[in-house]
Every structure is written in structure tokens, then in C-alpha cells.
């Protein structure tokens, strides 16, 4: 089952052509990633960073842009956990325009859990692994 985050396209999201500037799609993905933690995980993403000194930097991205988003559009961002490793997780993001359901963007993003003080990868703690694997199981059963 995909996690869904709904986000409004703001004035500062668009470029001179009036469409979402391509790096903003990655911002929408990261906002959904944070929303996923705030909703599904036992700890919010700010708490993970601030209190536990752990973060999930991106180490790989593959993306496809298929239809523009414009100022005022509502973006429906679906996040699906595709893979869980020792210290990494792979996420699939699909962004659709709410007004017509058209797919605007799709990405596969791999993140590695890192100790923010040592800047080294660390194994996923059991409570984070559990929530990621639960999401993975739900995703597998729907495909």
C-alpha cells in the first residue's frame, strides 16, 4: 500500500515558463518522505535528526518527467517502499496532478541511514526496519 502526501504547488515552485522547476519534484518527494515518517514511523524525521543524530541522505536517483505541474495544482505524491537493506531503503515516488490524475513524475530514490556525527552508514534500528518492512510487505502484496 502506498503512502500518500498531498501538496499544493506554490508560486516559488514554478519557473519562468510557469511550470514546476524540475528540482522541486525532488523536494516534493522529500516532503512526502518526511510525512511518511511523521505518520507511519515511531519517531518523526525531525526527532530522528535532532535527537538521534541519524539521517537518510540520498545516494541514487532515477527519474522520469511525463507531464507538467503548474502554479496552483495539487500534487498527489505516492511513496512506496520497494527495498529494505541493512542500512538502506529504496523508495518509489509517483506524482500525479489531482485535477486530472495525469502522472507528472516518477522516481526511484535510494537512501542510506547515516550517523550525522560520524557521516558513516549505520544499520537500520529495529523500529525503523519494522515500519519499512511492513510497508514493503504491503507494496509486494499489491503488485
trRosetta pair geometry for C-beta under 8 A, 3 or more apart (Angstrom, degrees):
i j d omega theta_ij theta_ji phi_ij phi_ji
1 135 7.5 -100 63 -144 74 65
1 138 4.1 -49 13 157 82 130
1 139 6.9 -103 23 -69 31 54
1 142 6.3 125 -67 -36 48 142
2 78 4.1 7 166 -171 144 106
2 79 6.3 142 -167 64 83 38
2 80 4.7 -56 -104 -70 84 91
2 94 7.7 -43 -139 36 154 110
2 139 7.2 77 -70 -101 60 92
3 32 7.2 143 105 175 103 98
3 35 7.5 170 148 104 120 97
3 36 4.8 92 111 -108 163 97
3 39 7.0 153 -154 75 124 135
3 40 6.4 -84 -100 -31 139 139
3 78 7.2 143 72 -158 44 54
3 79 4.6 -23 63 63 98 98
3 80 7.5 171 18 -76 73 42
3 135 7.0 -30 -32 -134 110 128
4 76 6.3 -17 -160 -173 108 90
4 77 7.0 142 -156 77 54 52
4 78 5.5 -23 -97 -99 75 69
4 79 7.7 -173 -77 19 27 74
5 31 6.5 -179 141 116 151 88
5 32 3.8 -164 29 -114 140 81
5 35 4.3 121 -102 60 127 157
5 36 7.4 -82 -46 -46 120 73
5 76 7.9 153 79 -160 43 45
5 77 4.6 -21 65 65 91 107
5 79 7.0 35 0 -10 106 111
6 74 6.2 -1 -173 179 99 106
6 75 7.3 160 -157 83 49 52
6 76 5.6 -17 -106 -106 78 66
6 77 7.4 -175 -83 21 27 77
6 98 7.3 49 -142 -71 107 134
7 28 5.8 -168 63 -136 150 95
7 31 6.1 74 -84 104 150 145
7 32 7.6 -103 -23 -61 127 85
7 74 7.4 154 79 -161 34 60
7 75 4.9 -20 67 63 86 101
7 77 6.3 17 10 -7 111 118
8 72 7.5 -29 -171 -149 95 29
8 73 7.7 160 -155 90 53 42
8 74 5.8 -36 -100 -106 62 68
8 75 7.5 172 -97 17 11 80
9 13 4.9 -122 -162 74 76 148
9 14 6.9 69 164 -50 112 98
9 20 6.1 -95 -137 -77 127 108
9 69 5.3 179 -80 150 150 115
9 70 6.7 131 97 95 154 30
9 71 5.8 -142 118 -124 108 29
9 72 6.3 -28 72 33 97 19
9 73 4.5 31 14 56 132 81
9 74 7.4 -132 -1 -77 84 20
9 75 6.0 95 -53 -25 92 105
10 13 4.9 109 57 -10 68 105
10 71 7.5 -19 143 -138 16 79
11 14 6.7 -70 -165 30 35 102
11 71 6.0 38 -101 -136 51 122
13 20 5.3 -28 148 -123 100 84
13 21 6.9 -160 167 24 47 85
13 24 4.6 119 -156 -161 82 157
13 27 7.8 -142 -122 71 95 136
13 69 7.8 -42 132 106 128 118
13 71 7.3 156 64 -99 96 68
14 17 7.8 -125 176 71 94 61
14 18 5.6 -1 172 -161 136 29
14 19 5.9 155 -142 83 95 10
14 20 5.8 -66 -96 -85 64 37
14 21 6.5 135 -159 -23 20 82
14 24 7.9 -56 -65 13 33 164
14 70 6.9 35 -103 -156 135 46
14 71 4.8 -63 -20 -60 149 93
15 18 7.5 -60 72 -1 58 20
15 19 6.5 -16 39 64 91 62
15 20 7.7 54 -4 150 85 14
15 21 4.1 110 -50 -80 102 94
18 70 6.0 9 146 -140 89 95
18 71 6.3 -80 -165 -2 76 107
19 68 4.0 -59 -141 -161 132 127
19 69 6.5 116 -164 67 78 47
19 70 5.7 -55 -107 -92 62 66
20 24 4.9 -123 -175 76 96 128
20 25 6.4 102 132 -57 130 80
20 68 6.7 167 26 -166 84 74
20 69 4.2 23 -13 67 127 101
20 70 7.4 -113 -26 -73 78 21
20 73 8.0 -77 -41 48 114 129
20 104 7.8 58 38 167 137 142
21 24 5.1 91 66 -7 76 111
22 25 5.9 -35 -166 10 49 113
22 65 6.7 -66 -120 -74 103 148
23 26 5.6 -49 -167 33 54 112
23 27 6.7 59 137 -21 73 100
24 27 4.9 -45 -150 33 47 119
24 28 6.4 54 149 -23 69 96
25 28 5.6 -48 -153 32 34 114
25 29 6.7 37 147 -20 63 101
25 63 7.2 124 112 -168 135 147
25 65 7.1 -133 -47 -98 166 100
25 95 6.5 -138 -147 15 94 158
25 104 7.6 -152 -114 122 118 108
25 105 4.7 -166 -150 -135 134 168
25 107 7.4 140 139 -33 113 132
26 29 5.4 -46 -150 33 38 115
26 30 6.4 36 152 -17 66 102
26 61 7.3 -16 -111 -132 120 153
26 63 7.9 -84 -74 -69 91 158
26 107 7.5 103 -98 -78 72 172
27 30 5.8 -55 -147 38 33 108
27 31 6.3 37 152 -22 65 104
28 31 5.7 -50 -146 34 31 114
28 32 6.6 33 152 -18 63 103
28 75 5.7 -48 -147 118 145 155
28 77 5.5 -171 156 -80 101 139
28 95 6.0 56 114 -103 142 140
28 105 7.9 107 68 65 134 148
29 32 5.8 -57 -154 36 32 110
29 33 6.4 38 147 -24 66 104
29 77 6.7 -170 -96 -158 45 133
29 79 7.6 122 -154 -92 72 101
29 91 7.9 139 -176 110 109 128
29 93 4.5 -48 -120 -96 106 172
29 95 7.7 -91 -68 -52 79 117
29 107 6.0 -43 -89 57 151 140
29 109 6.3 119 157 -14 145 152
30 33 5.1 -46 -148 32 38 119
30 34 6.5 40 152 -17 66 99
31 34 5.8 -51 -151 36 33 110
31 35 6.4 35 149 -19 64 106
31 77 7.4 110 79 38 94 165
32 35 5.4 -52 -146 38 35 114
32 36 6.3 46 150 -28 65 99
32 77 4.1 -124 -69 118 140 133
32 78 7.9 0 -162 50 152 3
32 79 4.8 168 140 -43 120 121
32 93 6.6 133 65 -125 147 114
33 36 5.6 -47 -153 26 30 117
33 37 7.0 27 151 -14 60 101
33 45 7.4 85 124 -85 81 150
33 56 7.5 -137 169 83 134 137
33 79 6.5 153 -80 -116 56 151
33 91 6.9 110 -99 101 103 178
33 111 7.7 111 -147 -40 145 155
34 37 5.8 -54 -155 36 36 109
34 38 6.3 33 150 -18 67 108
34 45 4.5 -94 -133 26 76 154
35 38 5.5 -56 -145 40 34 113
35 39 6.0 19 159 -10 68 114
36 39 6.2 -70 -145 45 23 101
36 40 5.5 -28 180 25 66 119
36 41 7.2 64 130 -18 71 102
36 79 5.4 -80 -65 81 135 153
37 40 7.0 -68 -109 54 17 79
37 41 4.4 -25 -148 23 61 133
37 43 7.2 -33 179 94 103 59
37 44 5.8 101 127 -156 101 40
37 45 4.1 105 74 -50 152 88
37 48 6.9 -75 -169 -9 146 136
38 41 7.6 21 -21 41 14 93
38 44 4.9 31 -102 -127 70 93
38 45 6.6 -57 -48 4 79 90
40 131 5.5 135 139 -171 97 123
40 135 6.9 50 167 -66 156 122
41 44 7.4 148 77 -89 107 25
41 45 7.9 91 51 -56 142 66
41 48 8.0 -5 124 -54 149 128
41 127 7.6 94 -168 139 83 95
41 128 6.5 11 -141 -113 119 72
41 131 5.0 168 -105 84 67 173
42 127 4.8 -58 30 172 139 130
42 128 7.9 -112 33 -68 96 57
42 131 7.0 -158 -12 -44 81 134
43 47 4.8 -122 -178 90 96 124
43 48 5.3 120 118 -64 119 84
43 51 7.8 -122 -163 61 130 126
43 52 7.3 51 152 -14 162 134
43 127 7.4 81 -4 113 103 134
43 128 7.9 -49 38 -73 107 94
44 47 4.6 94 57 8 81 104
44 48 7.0 -138 97 -10 43 86
45 48 5.4 -48 -146 30 36 117
45 49 6.5 29 157 -13 66 104
46 49 5.9 -60 -149 41 33 106
46 50 5.6 13 163 -4 71 118
47 50 6.1 -61 -125 50 27 99
47 51 4.9 -12 -172 18 69 123
47 52 7.1 55 140 -2 69 97
48 51 7.2 -33 -84 51 9 86
48 52 5.3 -39 -154 44 46 120
48 54 5.2 -70 172 72 90 95
48 55 7.1 131 122 -87 104 47
49 52 7.5 13 -24 56 8 78
49 53 7.2 38 -173 -113 37 26
49 54 6.9 -107 -90 69 40 47
49 55 5.3 46 -104 -81 91 94
49 116 6.7 75 -150 -46 71 154
50 53 7.9 -39 146 -67 9 53
53 115 6.4 29 123 -163 98 67
53 116 4.6 -127 -178 44 75 105
53 117 5.4 10 169 -23 139 100
54 113 6.0 -3 -175 -170 112 95
54 114 7.0 152 -156 75 62 42
54 115 6.4 -40 -101 -102 69 44
54 116 6.5 -147 -88 -17 15 94
54 122 6.9 -90 -120 53 109 132
55 113 7.6 159 84 -148 30 52
55 114 5.6 -27 67 61 78 93
55 116 5.2 74 -1 -73 110 106
56 89 7.5 -30 -144 40 130 107
56 111 3.9 33 170 165 103 132
56 112 6.9 160 -151 68 60 28
56 113 5.8 -28 -95 -91 75 56
56 114 7.3 155 -96 13 24 84
57 111 6.6 162 83 -149 28 80
57 112 6.4 -20 64 54 79 83
57 114 5.7 4 11 6 103 139
58 61 6.2 22 171 -52 129 102
58 109 5.7 -53 -131 -171 112 107
58 110 7.1 107 -157 76 64 50
58 111 5.6 -49 -94 -94 51 77
59 88 7.3 -62 32 -125 136 125
59 110 5.3 -56 63 99 90 99
59 111 6.8 138 7 -120 85 25
59 112 5.2 43 -24 -10 134 110
60 108 7.8 -21 118 114 99 88
60 109 7.1 166 89 -152 60 42
60 110 4.1 24 48 36 101 114
61 107 6.2 -23 -161 -166 89 116
61 108 7.4 152 -154 80 41 56
61 109 5.2 0 -105 -107 77 79
61 110 7.8 -138 -62 23 44 70
62 107 6.6 155 82 -155 49 63
62 108 4.6 2 54 51 100 100
63 105 6.7 -9 -170 -170 108 94
63 106 6.8 166 -151 89 61 49
63 107 4.0 -15 -100 -101 92 93
63 108 7.6 -159 -71 25 54 58
64 105 7.1 163 86 -153 54 50
64 106 5.0 -1 54 57 97 94
64 107 7.5 -173 22 -74 59 54
65 104 7.1 -20 -155 162 68 65
65 105 5.5 -14 -112 -103 61 81
66 102 7.7 -149 110 162 105 93
66 103 5.4 22 69 105 140 90
66 104 6.2 -171 62 -158 79 19
66 105 6.8 -169 20 -72 81 32
66 106 7.2 32 -10 0 120 96
67 97 6.8 -83 109 -14 125 121
67 102 4.6 -47 74 142 168 124
67 103 6.5 117 19 86 114 45
67 104 4.6 -90 70 -105 80 61
68 104 6.7 -8 148 -139 4 108
69 73 4.7 -138 -165 67 85 151
69 75 5.8 -1 -127 -81 151 107
69 95 7.4 -55 -50 141 135 124
69 97 6.1 178 -106 -87 81 96
69 104 5.2 29 -46 -142 94 162
69 105 8.0 -47 -21 -15 115 113
70 73 5.2 107 56 -28 62 114
73 97 5.4 -64 -164 -135 127 96
73 98 7.1 155 179 29 76 86
73 99 6.6 -92 -135 -5 84 116
74 97 7.4 101 68 -165 60 55
74 98 3.8 -15 83 17 109 137
74 99 7.1 128 37 -36 91 77
75 95 5.3 -15 -169 -165 108 106
75 96 7.4 140 -159 69 57 38
75 97 7.0 -43 -103 -101 55 46
75 98 7.3 -119 -73 -22 9 93
75 104 7.2 -74 -126 38 98 145
76 95 7.1 149 74 -155 48 52
76 96 4.8 -22 61 63 103 91
76 97 7.7 46 16 136 90 3
76 98 5.3 113 -31 -75 107 84
77 93 6.2 -19 -168 -162 93 102
77 94 7.5 156 -155 80 46 45
77 95 5.2 -13 -101 -101 72 82
78 93 6.9 151 78 -154 55 48
78 94 4.6 -7 55 56 108 93
78 95 7.7 -165 21 -74 70 36
78 96 7.6 30 -7 1 106 103
79 91 5.7 -20 -163 -170 93 118
79 92 7.4 146 -157 77 43 51
79 93 5.7 -13 -99 -99 66 77
80 91 6.8 145 74 -161 44 64
80 92 4.5 -15 61 58 100 100
80 93 7.9 -172 22 -73 71 33
80 94 7.9 26 -1 0 108 100
80 135 7.5 180 -158 160 49 104
80 139 4.8 116 -170 -115 105 131
81 84 6.7 20 170 -55 121 96
81 89 6.2 -47 -143 -176 100 115
81 90 7.4 106 -168 78 57 56
81 91 6.0 -40 -104 -103 49 72
81 132 5.3 170 -143 -162 155 73
81 135 4.0 89 15 107 129 114
81 136 4.6 -79 108 -68 114 72
81 139 5.9 -160 63 -10 67 143
82 90 4.5 -61 70 104 100 103
82 91 6.5 159 10 -113 91 16
82 92 5.1 82 -43 -22 123 102
82 108 7.0 -33 25 -138 157 99
82 136 7.3 81 -171 -121 5 88
82 139 6.7 -108 -91 130 48 157
83 88 7.7 1 112 113 102 95
83 89 6.6 165 89 -159 63 47
83 90 3.6 33 43 30 104 117
83 110 7.8 -21 67 -111 121 96
83 136 7.3 96 -91 -120 12 126
84 88 7.8 170 -158 94 37 55
84 89 5.3 -5 -109 -110 64 85
84 90 7.8 -122 -56 23 35 73
84 124 7.2 -44 -172 1 101 166
84 129 6.6 113 177 -147 135 73
84 132 4.8 130 -101 127 127 121
84 133 5.5 -82 25 -77 166 73
84 136 5.5 -94 -14 -45 114 152
85 88 4.1 14 49 56 122 89
85 89 6.9 -150 22 -70 76 40
85 90 7.9 73 -16 -19 100 89
86 123 5.6 -64 167 -118 82 84
86 124 7.1 -176 159 6 33 90
87 112 5.7 37 123 -161 95 84
87 113 5.0 -120 -173 49 79 94
87 121 4.4 103 125 172 154 109
87 122 5.9 153 -129 83 124 28
87 123 5.2 -92 -78 -101 89 33
87 124 6.0 177 -116 -33 41 72
88 110 5.9 12 180 -178 122 98
88 111 6.5 166 -152 88 73 44
88 112 4.6 -35 -95 -99 91 69
88 113 7.1 -148 -80 3 38 75
88 121 7.6 -31 -55 -144 86 131
89 110 7.4 175 89 -149 37 60
89 111 5.7 -11 59 60 82 91
89 113 7.9 59 -3 -35 96 94
89 124 7.5 81 -46 -84 104 139
89 132 5.3 -104 -112 -148 139 143
90 108 6.5 0 -176 -176 104 93
90 109 7.4 161 -155 84 57 39
90 110 4.9 -26 -101 -98 77 80
91 108 7.4 164 85 -155 45 48
91 109 5.2 -18 63 64 95 88
91 110 7.7 169 19 -87 69 32
91 111 7.0 18 1 2 113 107
92 106 7.4 -9 -174 -170 90 89
92 107 7.3 169 -154 88 48 49
92 108 5.5 -20 -101 -101 72 71
93 105 7.4 -11 115 116 101 98
93 106 6.9 169 89 -152 62 43
93 107 4.7 2 53 55 105 93
93 108 7.9 -168 20 -75 73 27
93 109 6.6 21 -5 4 114 113
94 103 6.2 -53 -171 -135 100 108
94 105 7.4 164 -155 90 38 59
94 106 5.2 -2 -107 -107 71 84
95 103 7.3 107 78 -160 49 63
95 104 4.9 -54 103 63 97 102
95 105 4.2 13 45 54 115 100
95 106 7.5 -152 22 -69 71 43
96 101 5.6 -13 176 -161 130 43
96 102 6.4 159 -155 79 79 34
96 103 5.3 -48 -96 -97 83 50
96 104 6.4 155 -116 4 25 86
97 100 5.6 16 94 44 115 80
97 101 6.9 -46 73 8 71 10
97 102 4.9 11 32 52 111 87
97 104 5.8 97 -37 -43 85 116
98 101 7.5 20 -151 -69 22 49
103 106 6.5 8 174 -47 123 102
112 121 5.1 -59 166 -109 120 110
113 121 6.5 87 76 -154 61 72
113 122 5.6 -78 116 64 101 77
113 123 7.5 1 74 129 131 12
113 124 5.6 138 0 -87 153 66
113 128 7.4 110 -91 113 147 157
114 119 6.4 1 176 -152 122 37
114 120 6.6 160 -151 81 81 22
114 121 5.7 -55 -97 -93 70 46
114 122 6.8 121 -135 8 21 86
115 118 4.4 25 94 38 124 99
115 119 7.1 -69 82 -16 74 16
115 120 5.5 1 40 56 107 75
115 121 7.9 94 4 168 79 3
115 122 5.0 84 -40 -32 93 127
116 119 7.2 25 -158 -75 27 56
124 128 5.0 -125 -173 90 95 109
124 129 4.2 121 117 -67 122 90
124 132 7.0 -66 -164 24 154 143
125 128 5.0 80 60 16 81 103
125 129 6.8 -152 90 -8 35 92
126 129 5.6 -57 -139 40 29 113
126 130 6.1 36 160 -27 65 106
127 130 5.7 -47 -146 29 29 117
127 131 6.9 24 158 -13 60 103
128 131 6.1 -56 -149 37 34 104
128 132 6.2 30 155 -14 67 110
129 132 5.9 -63 -148 43 29 109
129 133 5.9 24 158 -17 68 112
130 133 6.0 -59 -143 40 25 106
130 134 6.3 27 157 -21 63 106
131 134 5.7 -49 -145 33 31 113
131 135 6.5 30 155 -16 62 105
132 135 5.8 -58 -152 39 31 110
132 136 6.2 35 148 -23 66 107
133 136 5.2 -49 -143 36 36 117
133 137 6.3 42 155 -24 66 100
134 137 5.8 -49 -149 31 30 112
134 138 6.7 29 152 -15 61 104
135 138 5.8 -54 -151 37 33 111
135 139 6.3 34 151 -20 65 106
136 139 5.6 -55 -148 36 32 111
136 140 6.3 33 154 -21 66 105
137 140 5.8 -52 -146 34 30 112
137 141 6.5 25 157 -18 63 107
138 141 6.0 -58 -148 35 30 108
138 142 6.7 21 157 -15 63 110
139 142 6.1 -67 -154 36 31 106
139 143 6.8 33 155 -30 66 106
140 143 6.2 -55 -151 21 32 112
